[in-house]
């Protein structure tokens, strides 16, 4: 039983076909990685915008809730400060010349 001899051009065509398939696979992988980086960047931008708006919303809710408790105290302190500032201060031992 004799194994038939395969011509060189068939081997070269097979090697070229495999090389083309490998190059095509490399191109697909590099394109996939490029798209992953681009869409990952978009995802990070959208995630950052979401986190900033969520933090702002929660901050405003906190200010609103704590403001209901703090505003009356602030008004009370301001009224005291105004009352003190309207009083005239007399210093009996002032050293100013007449």
TORKOL-4160 file (C-alpha; in steps of 0.2 Angstrom, whole numbers, padded with zeros to 4 digits, m for minus):
98
<pt num="1" X="0000" Y="0000" Z="0000"/>
<pt num="2" X="0007" Y="0016" Z="m0006"/>
<pt num="3" X="0003" Y="0034" Z="0001"/>
<pt num="4" X="0000" Y="0046" Z="m0013"/>
<pt num="5" X="0012" Y="0060" Z="m0014"/>
<pt num="6" X="0004" Y="0077" Z="m0011"/>
<pt num="7" X="0011" Y="0091" Z="m0022"/>
<pt num="8" X="0020" Y="0106" Z="m0015"/>
<pt num="9" X="0007" Y="0118" Z="m0021"/>
<pt num="10" X="m0007" Y="0109" Z="m0011"/>
<pt num="11" X="0004" Y="0111" Z="0004"/>
<pt num="12" X="0007" Y="0129" Z="0001"/>
<pt num="13" X="m0011" Y="0132" Z="m0002"/>
<pt num="14" X="m0015" Y="0124" Z="0014"/>
<pt num="15" X="m0002" Y="0134" Z="0024"/>
<pt num="16" X="m0009" Y="0150" Z="0015"/>
<pt num="17" X="m0027" Y="0146" Z="0020"/>
<pt num="18" X="m0022" Y="0143" Z="0038"/>
<pt num="19" X="m0012" Y="0159" Z="0038"/>
<pt num="20" X="m0027" Y="0168" Z="0031"/>
<pt num="21" X="m0038" Y="0161" Z="0044"/>
<pt num="22" X="m0026" Y="0165" Z="0058"/>
<pt num="23" X="m0025" Y="0183" Z="0052"/>
<pt num="24" X="m0044" Y="0184" Z="0051"/>
<pt num="25" X="m0046" Y="0177" Z="0068"/>
<pt num="26" X="m0033" Y="0190" Z="0075"/>
<pt num="27" X="m0042" Y="0204" Z="0066"/>
<pt num="28" X="m0058" Y="0199" Z="0074"/>
<pt num="29" X="m0050" Y="0198" Z="0091"/>
<pt num="30" X="m0042" Y="0215" Z="0089"/>
<pt num="31" X="m0059" Y="0222" Z="0083"/>
<pt num="32" X="m0068" Y="0215" Z="0098"/>
<pt num="33" X="m0055" Y="0222" Z="0110"/>
<pt num="34" X="m0057" Y="0239" Z="0102"/>
<pt num="35" X="m0076" Y="0239" Z="0103"/>
<pt num="36" X="m0074" Y="0233" Z="0121"/>
<pt num="37" X="m0063" Y="0248" Z="0126"/>
<pt num="38" X="m0074" Y="0260" Z="0117"/>
<pt num="39" X="m0090" Y="0254" Z="0124"/>
<pt num="40" X="m0082" Y="0252" Z="0141"/>
<pt num="41" X="m0077" Y="0270" Z="0140"/>
<pt num="42" X="m0095" Y="0275" Z="0136"/>
<pt num="43" X="m0101" Y="0264" Z="0151"/>
<pt num="44" X="m0089" Y="0273" Z="0163"/>
<pt num="45" X="m0095" Y="0290" Z="0157"/>
<pt num="46" X="m0113" Y="0285" Z="0159"/>
<pt num="47" X="m0110" Y="0277" Z="0176"/>
<pt num="48" X="m0101" Y="0293" Z="0182"/>
<pt num="49" X="m0116" Y="0303" Z="0177"/>
<pt num="50" X="m0128" Y="0292" Z="0185"/>
<pt num="51" X="m0117" Y="0292" Z="0202"/>
<pt num="52" X="m0116" Y="0311" Z="0201"/>
<pt num="53" X="m0134" Y="0314" Z="0199"/>
<pt num="54" X="m0139" Y="0301" Z="0212"/>
<pt num="55" X="m0127" Y="0309" Z="0224"/>
<pt num="56" X="m0134" Y="0326" Z="0220"/>
<pt num="57" X="m0152" Y="0320" Z="0223"/>
<pt num="58" X="m0148" Y="0311" Z="0239"/>
<pt num="59" X="m0139" Y="0327" Z="0245"/>
<pt num="60" X="m0153" Y="0338" Z="0241"/>
<pt num="61" X="m0165" Y="0326" Z="0250"/>
<pt num="62" X="m0154" Y="0327" Z="0265"/>
<pt num="63" X="m0153" Y="0346" Z="0265"/>
<pt num="64" X="m0171" Y="0347" Z="0264"/>
<pt num="65" X="m0174" Y="0335" Z="0278"/>
<pt num="66" X="m0161" Y="0343" Z="0289"/>
<pt num="67" X="m0166" Y="0360" Z="0284"/>
<pt num="68" X="m0183" Y="0358" Z="0292"/>
<pt num="69" X="m0175" Y="0355" Z="0308"/>
<pt num="70" X="m0161" Y="0368" Z="0307"/>
<pt num="71" X="m0170" Y="0383" Z="0299"/>
<pt num="72" X="m0180" Y="0388" Z="0315"/>
<pt num="73" X="m0164" Y="0387" Z="0325"/>
<pt num="74" X="m0155" Y="0397" Z="0313"/>
<pt num="75" X="m0169" Y="0410" Z="0313"/>
<pt num="76" X="m0168" Y="0410" Z="0332"/>
<pt num="77" X="m0149" Y="0413" Z="0333"/>
<pt num="78" X="m0151" Y="0427" Z="0320"/>
<pt num="79" X="m0164" Y="0436" Z="0330"/>
<pt num="80" X="m0153" Y="0435" Z="0345"/>
<pt num="81" X="m0138" Y="0442" Z="0335"/>
<pt num="82" X="m0149" Y="0456" Z="0329"/>
<pt num="83" X="m0154" Y="0460" Z="0346"/>
<pt num="84" X="m0137" Y="0460" Z="0353"/>
<pt num="85" X="m0130" Y="0471" Z="0338"/>
<pt num="86" X="m0144" Y="0484" Z="0341"/>
<pt num="87" X="m0139" Y="0487" Z="0359"/>
<pt num="88" X="m0126" Y="0501" Z="0361"/>
<pt num="89" X="m0111" Y="0497" Z="0371"/>
<pt num="90" X="m0106" Y="0509" Z="0384"/>
<pt num="91" X="m0089" Y="0507" Z="0391"/>
<pt num="92" X="m0088" Y="0517" Z="0407"/>
<pt num="93" X="m0069" Y="0517" Z="0408"/>
<pt num="94" X="m0066" Y="0522" Z="0390"/>
<pt num="95" X="m0049" Y="0531" Z="0387"/>
<pt num="96" X="m0054" Y="0542" Z="0373"/>
<pt num="97" X="m0051" Y="0561" Z="0374"/>
<pt num="98" X="m0066" Y="0573" Z="0375"/>
